[in-house]
Amino acid sequence: MASGDEDTRNFFLVSTMDYFYEHQNLLSIANKFMGPSTKAAWQAWYQFQKDSLLFELSQLYSDGEL
């Protein structure tokens, strides 16, 4: 994948990050094979997912639906 075009690499990176977000028990194994840029992408993806969830919860709470 490293030699593919940028769009292809980004597609697979997002797919991979989404998978590990759902299966965090496998992340410690995969982390051993990740390079520095993939680890940084994971950190950013994980923070984005947490922020998105917090935003959704805050919207529900502000709408009085909780």
C-alpha positions in Angstrom: 0.0 0.0 0.0 2.9 2.3 0.7 3.6 2.7 -3.0 -0.1 3.3 -4.0 -1.5 6.8 -4.7 -2.5 9.0 -1.8 -6.3 8.4 -2.2 -5.7 4.6 -2.0 -3.5 4.9 1.0 -6.0 7.2 2.8 -8.8 4.8 2.1 -7.0 1.9 3.6 -5.7 3.9 6.5 -9.3 5.1 7.4 -10.6 1.5 7.0 -7.8 0.2 9.3 -8.3 2.9 11.9 -12.1 2.3 12.0 -11.5 -1.5 12.4 -9.1 -1.0 15.3 -11.5 1.5 16.9 -14.1 -1.3 16.9 -11.6 -4.0 18.0 -9.2 -2.3 20.4 -8.2 -5.6 21.9 -6.2 -6.3 18.7 -4.6 -2.9 18.7 -1.7 -3.9 21.0 -0.7 -6.6 18.5 -1.0 -4.4 15.4 0.8 -1.6 17.2 4.0 -3.6 17.0 3.9 -3.4 13.2 2.8 0.2 12.8 5.3 2.8 11.7 5.4 6.3 13.3 3.0 7.9 10.8 0.4 5.1 11.3 0.6 5.4 15.1 0.1 9.2 14.8 -2.9 8.6 12.5 -4.3 6.2 15.0 -4.0 8.7 17.8 -5.7 11.4 15.7 -8.5 8.9 14.6 -9.1 7.8 18.1 -9.4 11.3 19.4 -11.7 12.2 16.5 -14.0 9.3 17.4 -14.1 10.2 21.1 -14.8 13.9 20.2 -17.6 12.8 17.8 -19.2 10.7 20.4 -19.0 13.4 23.1 -20.5 15.9 20.6 -23.4 13.5 19.8 -24.1 13.0 23.5 -24.0 16.7 24.2 -26.5 17.3 21.4 -28.8 14.6 22.8 -28.5 16.1 26.3 -29.1 19.7 25.0 -32.2 18.5 23.1 -33.6 16.9 26.3 -33.6 13.4 24.9 -31.5 11.7 27.6 
